[in-house]
Amino acid sequence: MKILLLHQYFLEEDDPGGSRWNEITKTWTEMGHEVVVIAGMMHAHGNKKRSEYNGKYFVKKKQGKVTVHRTHVSESYNNGFLGRLWGYFSFMFSSLWAGLFKVKGKFDVVIVTSPPLFVGISGYLISFVKRLPMVFEIRDLWPESAIDTGVLTNKWVIKLAYAVERFIYKKATLINVLTPAFFNALRDKKGIPVNKLIMIPNAADFSLSENIIKTFNKEDFRRQHDLQDKFVVTYVGAHGVANHLDQLLDAGKLLEDTPVLFLLIGQGMEKERLKKKAEQMQVVNVRFHDPVPKQEVFKFILASDMGASVLKKVDTFKTVYSNKTFDYFSCQKPILMAIDGVSRELVEQAQAGTYVEPENASEYNRVIRTYLADPDLLLKQGQNGYKYAKENFDRKLLAERYLIEIKKITNNNV
């Protein structure tokens, strides 16, 4: 089978961030399928292109066995709302051009993963011209999440976004959602027929964690990174409006009499503001770390005592699974889950951590002190999460299941 994927945020080989599709496409190519990706030249949380893309609009390269066409994204992408919007539209136009004129050969299916929502227009037009079925994947309910976090306020842009959403849902042959709440929302609130919906969620990458564990020396790593004698709670991910990481600063302040250290790894629009706020608050147990590649991320998680999944307290986020939750699972770390809804249910069902009310510093304080007083609970919940994810969220098995669903709509028995 030959698959064309449109994904603005498909990671470079050494990029930090959510690697869902890097891992899925790797699995598919190892199974003998051919995958071509049209991806953006800007990292989701970056503010400039890599030097290799300077002055260029299209670059073709290989990432393992996957062919990747990198296309232009405006460098104003992370400069406020208008910059972000133009970043979305610039990729919509450049990905469409690449799909129609740069990518050669015949394909069996076009897959579009969102957000951003507007890349669905590119995917539809490519699928229409090439006469291919389109699979549209929803990683986040958009525009709802942008509205709830206050990122999207212009009523005309909101109307446009909802119109685009309805159009894409209508034109997609198949729609994949990442959580049960997304499935229910599309079925019950947006009227999407059940036979058009599937759910292939985020998953844990056990191959990477198990490979690193073979040679990993936790104590040496902690010593190298000044983590010894600390109770390390690691947050890995975006430092954006949606994450509201101020809550970790507030929690840190309440826990200054303990060995707790909040380690925040990643980048985003809010990071510099958060660093300045931490200085003003004189918080001594919150440390900011630059983003690192996935292998290094796993080492930091393995060297930690807990992993934190954190989002702003808004209703839309009750529908999402946090990417990093699955990384914590695969590294056998209990989870401090500051996301209500399906993410809370996931951790509680797995008995792999504790829910803490988002933006409630006193609850962080109470819950973390419980773990400080009961080290055995850390080990038990870490093992529970690993076992639960292994049984239900193995990346390789879910990638294979995804392919089975795609074959049903392509009438391809390859």
Secondary structure, 3 states (H helix, E strand, C coil): CEEEEEECCCCCCCCCCCCHHHHHHHHHHHCCCEEEEEEECCCCCCCCCCHHHCCCCEEEEEECCEEEEEECCCCCCCCHHHHHHHHHHHHHHHHHHHHHHHCCCCCCEEEEEECCCCHHHHHHHHHHHHCCCEEEEECCCCCHHHHHCCCCCCHHHHHHHHHHHHHHHHHCCEEEECCHHHHHHHHHCCCCCHHHEEECCCCECHHHHHHHHCCCCHHHHHHHCCCCCCEEEEEECCCCCCCCCHHHHHHHHHCCCCCEEEEEECCCCCHHHHHHHHHHHCCCCEEEECCCCHHHHHHHHHCCCEEEEECCCCHHHHHCCCHHHHHHHHCCCCEEEECCCHHHHHHHHHCCEEECCCCCHHHHHHHHHHHHCCHHHHHHHHHHHHHHHHHHCEHHHHHHHHHHHHHHHHCCCC
